[in-house]
Amino acid sequence: MKLWGGRFEKSTEGLVEDFHSSIRFDQRLYKQDIQGSIAHAKMLGYVGVISESEVNQLVQGLDEILGDIEAGKVEFEIGAEDIHMNVEKLLTERIGSVGKKLHTGRSRNDQVALDLRLFLKTEIDQTKSLLQNLIQTLLQLSEEHLETWMPGYTHLQKAQPITLAHHLMAYVQMFLRDVGRLKDTRKRLNISPLGSGAMAGTTFPLDRGQVARELELDGVTLNSLDGVSDRDFALEFLAAASILMMHLSRLCEELVIWSSGEFQFISMDDGYSTGSSIMPQKKNPDVAELVRGKTGRVYGDLMALLTVMKGLPLAYNKDMQEDKEQVFDAVDTIKKCLLVVEPMLWTMQVHRDTMASGAKGGFTNATDLADYLAKKGVPFREAHELVGRIVLQCSKKGIGLEDMSLQEYQGLSPIFQEDLFSSIGIEHCVRARKITGGPSPETVAEGIRESRKVLEKLLW
């Protein structure tokens, strides 16, 4: 008989029972469910709802069930619907009628809201740790490539010369923001809804604060309707996860491009590449491509839960059973991606000469030539127009700005002097950009030091 079956005269249809059950996926919450139940049992004893002896029986029984689940000795039942009722059924079978007292003053509605919060709290901590490893790898690579010259791009067209360190540090800033978003999400979800009951609390004198403290939560929800129906914390996590995946996807897209035969800026390690079943020569950046592809999966998780929640009246509705699979999928996806991207970066081979050669092409020093004129008093718009004509002339001749003679330059403007060539050298173009956030090696080195400080603060 169902634990809620007293009101019913007829058994649930088998088809409905299978459709209704969530144990296939929410069994993943077994640890959080048992943690919450132990805290609830201790509190029931503290406020005098059950005896100390009963508390001890409940806690011991729950501890034993936890151990058996982790040892693979428990087979969950679809007929018991979900993890909450499976655990309660196992407990009652072990310790008898005392197990039936565990649910006093509690509903599955506030129980699952607590479980999901506890689950995400742990998963966010683990994700932040993986992000920390990725950021530290990027910082280390940036230190190693402070003077690895490369072209920077806008519209995928060569724009200005930068360094690989400067490029990688852009991703450091993105991932630092991701850590901050996860930290903010964790702070907001770290409160206990237990005690909200089904939707209107309970007449039992529960000490909600004690349960929160036992579970290392910062407080309790202040409205029982919101306590059971809120999934903002899950949506916020999925939103943060989607942005994180977008950053990973952008990085992987660049690795795919850089490893192509047309660029040849990097070579992916054999351990993070695959071949073709028909083309013997192929070495494909499949790992980076798959991370890029999995980004859409996490976006889908966010959109699915937003869609589930968009029209729900207060308070709990069965639709909300659809929250967990989205959260579980996003958690698994981002952790797997972070685990594989970090060593993929460590093991890639950077072709410094090819990058430097690329920085010299495409008139990446044109802005510096315009700046040269502006520093000599030519209004920048006039300088811009003149350099544009010079670029057109060089383009037709198939030469670079540094290949024109001084005489040719002076034929266009007497302002040009011998010092113009040092001003448009690729290394000078990079080193001269010492403004905060710029690509000069010393500026980037300072950015690395500051980013390490920011990371340390975010991890507290």
Summary of the structure (lengths in Angstrom):
residues: 460
radius of gyration: 30.4
end to end distance: 48.6
largest distance: 101.4
contacts: 1465
relative contact order: 0.10
helix: 67%
strand: 5%
